[in-house]
């Protein structure tokens, strides 16, 4: 059993962050430069020394910038103080809170919808409710306020399941749109007594107002 004996301390405006998986796109292009504005940052990656990894687990905020399926093994056998905040940023949760809550840490579940390359004032993140009231948790609220001050806007999800439904639906929108447009075009051609036109014909006929829509349709097919 790996135990973190963190000494309870009064909340400070300058906190320590560790980013597990810092060399990935999300870590190096978004989290590292962003969080250096809030506190000290320790970058932890696969292959680092045991001492460095252990120091990473002692941070006030532990950011899991790794694939969702890697997290259960990563946290297996580890115990933390409830004063430590584990922040997961997985795009699909699949009841990840179950694994994190076993560690004794406080879990903050977030998801950056726009990835690492969109300016902060254009970013929208999802804050996912994991069943624990964090409204009076000073470190969590300080972090959320800091992120909002950087221009990041937030969308709330009532549960991990709602978040996964929302993301699953939006990720499948191109396929849904393709099926809808195929059906619409076929039915309209049939009702009008004409053959279904080819994509080349549709683009040839399209007026400027519809070109964007048809371009999206073709991009969806080709993606």
One Martini backbone bead per residue (centre of mass of N, CA, C, O) as a GRO file, in nm:
protein
  223
    1UNK     BB    1   0.095   0.037   0.024
    2UNK     BB    2   0.042   0.374  -0.073
    3UNK     BB    3   0.132   0.653   0.130
    4UNK     BB    4   0.002   0.980   0.208
    5UNK     BB    5   0.134   1.208   0.455
    6UNK     BB    6  -0.047   1.472   0.481
    7UNK     BB    7  -0.028   1.784   0.606
    8UNK     BB    8  -0.232   1.985   0.730
    9UNK     BB    9  -0.334   2.304   0.581
   10UNK     BB   10  -0.352   2.607   0.504
   11UNK     BB   11  -0.472   2.794   0.268
   12UNK     BB   12  -0.317   2.879  -0.042
   13UNK     BB   13  -0.248   3.071  -0.329
   14UNK     BB   14   0.017   2.881  -0.341
   15UNK     BB   15   0.030   2.598  -0.526
   16UNK     BB   16   0.063   2.255  -0.604
   17UNK     BB   17   0.144   2.093  -0.915
   18UNK     BB   18   0.071   1.788  -1.083
   19UNK     BB   19   0.158   1.629  -1.401
   20UNK     BB   20   0.030   1.343  -1.535
   21UNK     BB   21   0.145   1.360  -1.849
   22UNK     BB   22   0.310   1.631  -1.957
   23UNK     BB   23   0.407   1.550  -2.267
   24UNK     BB   24   0.152   1.590  -2.372
   25UNK     BB   25  -0.046   1.802  -2.532
   26UNK     BB   26  -0.211   1.894  -2.284
   27UNK     BB   27   0.022   1.947  -2.096
   28UNK     BB   28   0.235   2.129  -2.264
   29UNK     BB   29   0.004   2.331  -2.408
   30UNK     BB   30  -0.176   2.391  -2.131
   31UNK     BB   31  -0.119   2.317  -1.827
   32UNK     BB   32   0.160   2.427  -1.771
   33UNK     BB   33   0.119   2.734  -1.846
   34UNK     BB   34  -0.137   2.774  -1.677
   35UNK     BB   35  -0.046   2.669  -1.379
   36UNK     BB   36   0.196   2.873  -1.338
   37UNK     BB   37  -0.017   3.102  -1.249
   38UNK     BB   38  -0.097   2.938  -0.964
   39UNK     BB   39   0.180   2.765  -0.938
   40UNK     BB   40   0.357   2.502  -0.892
   41UNK     BB   41   0.524   2.270  -1.131
   42UNK     BB   42   0.510   1.915  -1.184
   43UNK     BB   43   0.657   1.698  -1.413
   44UNK     BB   44   0.514   1.379  -1.506
   45UNK     BB   45   0.662   1.075  -1.640
   46UNK     BB   46   0.741   0.826  -1.809
   47UNK     BB   47   1.053   0.719  -1.657
   48UNK     BB   48   1.072   0.838  -1.403
   49UNK     BB   49   1.163   0.866  -1.107
   50UNK     BB   50   1.054   0.770  -0.804
   51UNK     BB   51   1.090   1.041  -0.662
   52UNK     BB   52   0.928   1.210  -0.865
   53UNK     BB   53   0.665   1.055  -0.845
   54UNK     BB   54   0.625   1.093  -0.540
   55UNK     BB   55   0.612   1.403  -0.551
   56UNK     BB   56   0.358   1.414  -0.728
   57UNK     BB   57   0.168   1.282  -0.498
   58UNK     BB   58   0.210   1.554  -0.298
   59UNK     BB   59   0.031   1.739  -0.420
   60UNK     BB   60  -0.242   1.940  -0.419
   61UNK     BB   61  -0.251   1.897  -0.736
   62UNK     BB   62  -0.365   1.619  -0.941
   63UNK     BB   63  -0.304   1.562  -1.278
   64UNK     BB   64  -0.477   1.356  -1.521
   65UNK     BB   65  -0.291   1.320  -1.835
   66UNK     BB   66  -0.444   1.041  -1.916
   67UNK     BB   67  -0.574   0.767  -1.994
   68UNK     BB   68  -0.843   0.623  -1.861
   69UNK     BB   69  -0.735   0.315  -1.856
   70UNK     BB   70  -0.472   0.395  -1.672
   71UNK     BB   71  -0.576   0.481  -1.383
   72UNK     BB   72  -0.625   0.234  -1.201
   73UNK     BB   73  -0.323   0.144  -1.200
   74UNK     BB   74  -0.201   0.416  -1.106
   75UNK     BB   75  -0.382   0.409  -0.820
   76UNK     BB   76  -0.303   0.151  -0.711
   77UNK     BB   77  -0.259   0.159  -0.357
   78UNK     BB   78  -0.335   0.456  -0.314
   79UNK     BB   79  -0.304   0.725  -0.064
   80UNK     BB   80  -0.480   1.019   0.043
   81UNK     BB   81  -0.564   1.325   0.110
   82UNK     BB   82  -0.849   1.524   0.121
   83UNK     BB   83  -0.672   1.788   0.049
   84UNK     BB   84  -0.638   1.650  -0.210
   85UNK     BB   85  -0.649   1.707  -0.569
   86UNK     BB   86  -0.805   1.522  -0.818
   87UNK     BB   87  -0.761   1.581  -1.170
   88UNK     BB   88  -0.966   1.499  -1.427
   89UNK     BB   89  -0.952   1.502  -1.818
   90UNK     BB   90  -1.142   1.313  -1.940
   91UNK     BB   91  -1.354   1.247  -2.215
   92UNK     BB   92  -1.416   0.973  -2.065
   93UNK     BB   93  -1.533   0.830  -1.766
   94UNK     BB   94  -1.663   0.565  -1.660
   95UNK     BB   95  -1.668   0.583  -1.345
   96UNK     BB   96  -1.396   0.713  -1.222
   97UNK     BB   97  -1.471   0.795  -0.927
   98UNK     BB   98  -1.442   0.516  -0.798
   99UNK     BB   99  -1.125   0.511  -0.809
  100UNK     BB  100  -1.062   0.787  -0.668
  101UNK     BB  101  -1.221   0.759  -0.394
  102UNK     BB  102  -1.038   0.524  -0.279
  103UNK     BB  103  -0.786   0.726  -0.207
  104UNK     BB  104  -0.916   0.997  -0.040
  105UNK     BB  105  -0.945   1.202  -0.237
  106UNK     BB  106  -1.034   1.478  -0.409
  107UNK     BB  107  -1.269   1.510  -0.677
  108UNK     BB  108  -1.204   1.660  -1.002
  109UNK     BB  109  -1.415   1.690  -1.290
  110UNK     BB  110  -1.286   1.738  -1.621
  111UNK     BB  111  -1.339   1.894  -1.965
  112UNK     BB  112  -1.184   1.979  -2.261
  113UNK     BB  113  -1.341   2.055  -2.558
  114UNK     BB  114  -1.083   2.209  -2.732
  115UNK     BB  115  -0.826   2.162  -2.622
  116UNK     BB  116  -0.485   2.307  -2.648
  117UNK     BB  117  -0.519   2.536  -2.913
  118UNK     BB  118  -0.715   2.720  -2.765
  119UNK     BB  119  -0.787   2.992  -2.641
  120UNK     BB  120  -0.896   3.056  -2.330
  121UNK     BB  121  -1.139   3.257  -2.425
  122UNK     BB  122  -1.245   2.984  -2.609
  123UNK     BB  123  -1.296   2.799  -2.374
  124UNK     BB  124  -1.464   2.484  -2.289
  125UNK     BB  125  -1.571   2.334  -1.989
  126UNK     BB  126  -1.638   2.049  -1.798
  127UNK     BB  127  -1.833   2.003  -1.501
  128UNK     BB  128  -1.842   1.715  -1.300
  129UNK     BB  129  -2.059   1.539  -1.114
  130UNK     BB  130  -1.963   1.298  -0.836
  131UNK     BB  131  -2.150   1.338  -0.557
  132UNK     BB  132  -1.982   1.587  -0.442
  133UNK     BB  133  -1.960   1.859  -0.239
  134UNK     BB  134  -1.759   2.158  -0.353
  135UNK     BB  135  -1.858   2.451  -0.257
  136UNK     BB  136  -1.660   2.447   0.028
  137UNK     BB  137  -1.395   2.398  -0.132
  138UNK     BB  138  -1.130   2.594  -0.150
  139UNK     BB  139  -0.935   2.472  -0.366
  140UNK     BB  140  -1.148   2.426  -0.583
  141UNK     BB  141  -1.262   2.717  -0.602
  142UNK     BB  142  -0.994   2.853  -0.667
  143UNK     BB  143  -0.944   2.705  -0.932
  144UNK     BB  144  -1.207   2.777  -1.080
  145UNK     BB  145  -1.165   3.083  -1.062
  146UNK     BB  146  -0.902   3.092  -1.215
  147UNK     BB  147  -1.007   2.974  -1.483
  148UNK     BB  148  -1.217   3.200  -1.529
  149UNK     BB  149  -1.005   3.437  -1.529
  150UNK     BB  150  -0.879   3.318  -1.811
  151UNK     BB  151  -1.173   3.268  -1.985
  152UNK     BB  152  -1.311   3.019  -1.892
  153UNK     BB  153  -1.579   2.817  -1.961
  154UNK     BB  154  -1.878   2.652  -1.821
  155UNK     BB  155  -2.011   2.318  -1.807
  156UNK     BB  156  -2.264   2.128  -1.667
  157UNK     BB  157  -2.268   1.801  -1.517
  158UNK     BB  158  -2.459   1.580  -1.323
  159UNK     BB  159  -2.279   1.344  -1.451
  160UNK     BB  160  -2.094   1.107  -1.598
  161UNK     BB  161  -2.320   0.996  -1.774
  162UNK     BB  162  -2.405   1.264  -1.902
  163UNK     BB  163  -2.135   1.331  -2.026
  164UNK     BB  164  -2.109   1.075  -2.206
  165UNK     BB  165  -2.363   1.130  -2.368
  166UNK     BB  166  -2.286   1.406  -2.480
  167UNK     BB  167  -2.020   1.319  -2.619
  168UNK     BB  168  -2.128   1.085  -2.789
  169UNK     BB  169  -2.323   1.260  -2.953
  170UNK     BB  170  -2.128   1.480  -3.068
  171UNK     BB  171  -1.925   1.276  -3.204
  172UNK     BB  172  -2.179   1.158  -3.392
  173UNK     BB  173  -2.293   1.393  -3.573
  174UNK     BB  174  -2.173   1.340  -3.855
  175UNK     BB  175  -2.321   1.069  -3.894
  176UNK     BB  176  -2.606   1.175  -3.851
  177UNK     BB  177  -2.599   1.388  -4.079
  178UNK     BB  178  -2.549   1.193  -4.311
  179UNK     BB  179  -2.807   1.026  -4.283
  180UNK     BB  180  -3.006   1.259  -4.306
  181UNK     BB  181  -2.916   1.367  -4.589
  182UNK     BB  182  -2.953   1.113  -4.749
  183UNK     BB  183  -3.256   1.085  -4.695
  184UNK     BB  184  -3.347   1.363  -4.796
  185UNK     BB  185  -3.241   1.343  -5.088
  186UNK     BB  186  -3.384   1.083  -5.174
  187UNK     BB  187  -3.678   1.176  -5.113
  188UNK     BB  188  -3.684   1.432  -5.289
  189UNK     BB  189  -3.622   1.292  -5.555
  190UNK     BB  190  -3.864   1.101  -5.552
  191UNK     BB  191  -4.091   1.321  -5.524
  192UNK     BB  192  -3.974   1.467  -5.803
  193UNK     BB  193  -3.881   1.245  -6.024
  194UNK     BB  194  -3.570   1.190  -5.953
  195UNK     BB  195  -3.255   1.141  -5.940
  196UNK     BB  196  -2.998   1.099  -5.746
  197UNK     BB  197  -2.756   1.302  -5.688
  198UNK     BB  198  -2.448   1.381  -5.692
  199UNK     BB  199  -2.202   1.542  -5.530
  200UNK     BB  200  -2.109   1.708  -5.771
  201UNK     BB  201  -2.389   1.826  -5.835
  202UNK     BB  202  -2.450   1.960  -5.568
  203UNK     BB  203  -2.204   2.157  -5.581
  204UNK     BB  204  -2.286   2.287  -5.852
  205UNK     BB  205  -2.579   2.388  -5.750
  206UNK     BB  206  -2.489   2.538  -5.516
  207UNK     BB  207  -2.530   2.791  -5.317
  208UNK     BB  208  -2.368   2.982  -5.096
  209UNK     BB  209  -2.565   2.917  -4.852
  210UNK     BB  210  -2.506   2.584  -4.899
  211UNK     BB  211  -2.201   2.518  -4.911
  212UNK     BB  212  -2.134   2.472  -4.614
  213UNK     BB  213  -2.321   2.231  -4.570
  214UNK     BB  214  -2.201   2.045  -4.794
  215UNK     BB  215  -1.912   2.052  -4.694
  216UNK     BB  216  -1.977   1.913  -4.427
  217UNK     BB  217  -2.089   1.655  -4.548
  218UNK     BB  218  -1.829   1.567  -4.698
  219UNK     BB  219  -1.644   1.573  -4.453
  220UNK     BB  220  -1.798   1.351  -4.298
  221UNK     BB  221  -1.745   1.125  -4.505
  222UNK     BB  222  -1.414   1.161  -4.508
  223UNK     BB  223  -1.355   1.126  -4.181
   0.00000   0.00000   0.00000
